[in-house]
Amino acid sequence: MWFVFLLFLSYTHFSAARVISTNECQQLRVSVLVSSRNTNQQSRQLILSWENASPATGDWVGLFDSETMNSPLQMVSSQSTNGWVYTDIHETPTSSGDLGYVSRCLGYWAGYFTAQNETLATGCLRTEPTWMSDMKPQLSSLLLRHIFLPGTHDAGSYTEYTAAEGNNLIFKYTITQEEDILSQLINGIRYLDIRVGYYPNTDEKWYLNHGVISIHPLRDILEDVQTFMEKTNEIVILDFHEFPVGFGSGLDVHKQLVEYLTTELGEYAASPGLTWDATLGDIWTLGKRLVVSYNNNNMVASSTILWSAVDQKWGDVQSAADLYTYLAQVMASSPPAIGWSANSELTPKALDIVNDTFHGLRNMAEMVNRNVTEWFRGEWGQRANIVSADYFRATGLVDEAIRWNKLKAQGTTC
């Protein structure tokens, strides 16, 4: 009789336990992201995101400031398979010099719990400075043009939010990122979309531009890239894609820029002789891991360090629906035989800027970044090469790239 009773208790306990899938494609995941929007003149609002839940009555998701996850800063009810909730908590930024080169949690953790406070999944606001080299044995056989690389659109157009920016029309429609280049790289970005302006009558002749607006000296990004290459064993694509000011129609200014880039980056630059058909293993074996691509065929042909430009797929659209339509066509087409980027941001028209139709690029990023995360979490992630976004920390693209690259290396799909 006691045996039957104990068996009953055992069965009751077993049947009450939640079965959580360990399949990479169906696994319950929870994460912390950083919104691009500004609220009450503050930026860096934290987002709780989860996917693949099978919610039951009483399930909840919590945000914590301790890995022990004893006292939640905020709790939200889980009533859907996927969730995306803005919290009342704002991140205090960490300077890129203090982030370090070992993956770590930046002070915030998330957990998915049952009504009985059983932990089903955990995550954190994490840096990813070495995600490629951490998977070197698995990734070495993948082609450079087949791996999923998270990227930043207009990578050099970065600045920390201030209240003054919120009221400045030029800044609202010029700034696309909140992290400097070193921070972008430490947080997992491996493709940088760069636009350069030439100003011969200033002390700093080369600037990072967004259109005709100069943002930072080019020297700043080169120093950040050099630092990252010295500190890690990662592969990075630095794509000099537009030259909006000072270059004219000839090649003289291009030649000056390429000479400067060769001096500053030559010791890190992967040989263009590898071609876009190189595997990551080929690049690692030769020891030079910086792919410097350049959007001028004449300069590429005469340079020892320049690769052909990344093929940017840019929709020039103003809504999430139109971006989806454009990217769906891109993802359904045969991929180019070179590196290519699915540019996953919205672009205002001139009249939109004058009328402040969308209240700035921060808000435009917020209009699509959840969608972009979910699109590339799905089957698009299997086909993606580079996916570039504005305010990338408001997406899950780094996590999705890591997950999909594991699957690509295994030759499996979802």
C-alpha positions, 0 to 999 in steps of 0.5 A: 500500500505504501508503495502505491502511495509513494508511486502516486506521489511520484507520479503527481510530482512528475506530471506537475513539472513543466517540460521545457524543450532543449531543442535549439529552435524551440528552446524557451529564451529570455533576454534583456535589451536596450530600447532606442526610444527616449522617455521622460528625457532618458534613454536606455530603457530596458526591455524584457523579451522572451520567446518559445514560451508555453505560458500557464496561469501564473507564469511571470518574467522578472528583471533583476539587478543581481544574478541571484534573482531574489528580488525583482526590480519589475515583474510582468505576467507572461500570457503569450508565446513571445513577449516584448515589454518595456520596463521602468528601468534605465541602463546606466551606460558603461564606457567602452574602456570598462566593458572588457574582452570577456563576455559578461552580464552588465548588471541586469538579469532576466528570468522566466518563472512559473506560478510556483517560482520554478525557474524555466529560463534565465538571461542577462544584458550580456556583452559578446566580445569573443563570440566568433572565436569562442566557436572557432572549431564549429565556424571555421568551415563556414564561408564568410559570405554565408555566416550571419553577421550582426551589423550597424547601419551608419556605424559612425553616427553615434552619440550618447542621448542628451535632452538637447538632442531630443529637441534638435531636428538635425541630431534626431535624424542623423544619429543612428547608434548610441554606442561608440565603435569599440562598444559596438564591437564588444557588444557583438557587432561584426560589420560596420557600415562607414561613410567618410567625408573629406574636409581639407581645410580642417585639422582633422581631414577625415570624418565619419559622416551621415550624409553631409553632416560630419559626426566624429573624426575617422581617426576615432573609429580606426583607433577603436578597431585597432584596439579590438583587433589587438584584444581579440581573435574576432573577424570584422568587416569594415565597409567604407560604403559612401563618400558624401563630402569632398571626394568629387568625381575623380580618384585623387581624394580616394587615393589619399584615403586609401593610403591613410587606411593602408598605413593605419590598418595594413597590419590587420587587413585580410588579403583580398586575394582570399575573396568572399569565398574564403572560409573563416578558417582561411582567414584565421589561418593567415592571421589577419582578420580585418576585411576592409571593403571599399565602394569604388572598384578602381581603388579596389583594383589597385589596392593590396588591402581593399575588398570589393564593397558589401552589396547593401540591400536597402529598401528606402522605406518608411514603414515596418510593412514596407520593410518586410515586403522589401526584405521578403523579396531580398531573402527569396532571391538568390544571394550575391556571390559576395558579402551582402547586407540586409539593411533593416532600418527605416529611412525618412524622406526629406519632407518627413525630416522637415515635418518631424513626421516620425519624431526621429531615427530613435523612434523609427528604429523602435517601429521596426526593431522588434519585427527585425528580431523576429524576422531573422529569428525565423527562417530568414536567419538561415539565409542571412549574411549581414543584417544591419540595424539602427540602435542595434541593442534594441534588437536581438540580432547578436543572439540570433546570429550566434544561434543561427551560426551554430545551426549553420555549422551543424548543417541543420535548420529550424 
